[in-house]
């Protein structure tokens, strides 16, 4: 079982206890709050759904070869992306992790995202 909260911190990479072979990348809302101002400045709600829109867009634009292997499943308080392909999920994890620690990159990814209208201020 994979239970890794360090490699891609503040994102955690986990294997589903109830569905071995299914993996998820997660981040709770307490960590989202630390960069929510970037989302707000771009008119996007920085919750789990906002992060989901950023991750989906980033995968389509920057990692198209893995986009089909990812399934976004966020909640308002938790960012979640699932996959049966651990390698694809690890590749995706590198991008939002870098962006979380690089405000300029995160701003770019939020601007490139195509969030649903209910995620806009």
Secondary structure in CASP SS format (residue, H / E / C, confidence):
PFRMAT SS
TARGET T0000
AUTHOR 0000-0000-0000
METHOD secondary structure of the structure
MODEL  1
X C 1.00
X C 1.00
X E 1.00
X E 1.00
X C 1.00
X C 1.00
X C 1.00
X C 1.00
X C 1.00
X C 1.00
X C 1.00
X E 1.00
X E 1.00
X E 1.00
X E 1.00
X C 1.00
X C 1.00
X C 1.00
X C 1.00
X C 1.00
X C 1.00
X C 1.00
X E 1.00
X E 1.00
X E 1.00
X E 1.00
X E 1.00
X E 1.00
X H 1.00
X H 1.00
X H 1.00
X H 1.00
X H 1.00
X H 1.00
X H 1.00
X H 1.00
X H 1.00
X H 1.00
X H 1.00
X H 1.00
X H 1.00
X C 1.00
X C 1.00
X E 1.00
X C 1.00
X C 1.00
X C 1.00
X H 1.00
X H 1.00
X H 1.00
X H 1.00
X H 1.00
X H 1.00
X H 1.00
X H 1.00
X H 1.00
X H 1.00
X H 1.00
X H 1.00
X H 1.00
X H 1.00
X H 1.00
X C 1.00
X H 1.00
X H 1.00
X H 1.00
X H 1.00
X C 1.00
X C 1.00
X C 1.00
X E 1.00
X E 1.00
X C 1.00
X C 1.00
X E 1.00
X C 1.00
X C 1.00
X E 1.00
X E 1.00
X E 1.00
X E 1.00
X E 1.00
X E 1.00
X C 1.00
X C 1.00
X H 1.00
X H 1.00
X H 1.00
X H 1.00
X H 1.00
X H 1.00
X H 1.00
X H 1.00
X H 1.00
X H 1.00
X H 1.00
X H 1.00
X H 1.00
X H 1.00
X H 1.00
X H 1.00
X C 1.00
X H 1.00
X H 1.00
X H 1.00
X H 1.00
X H 1.00
X H 1.00
X H 1.00
X H 1.00
X H 1.00
X H 1.00
X C 1.00
X C 1.00
X C 1.00
X C 1.00
X H 1.00
X H 1.00
X H 1.00
X E 1.00
X C 1.00
END
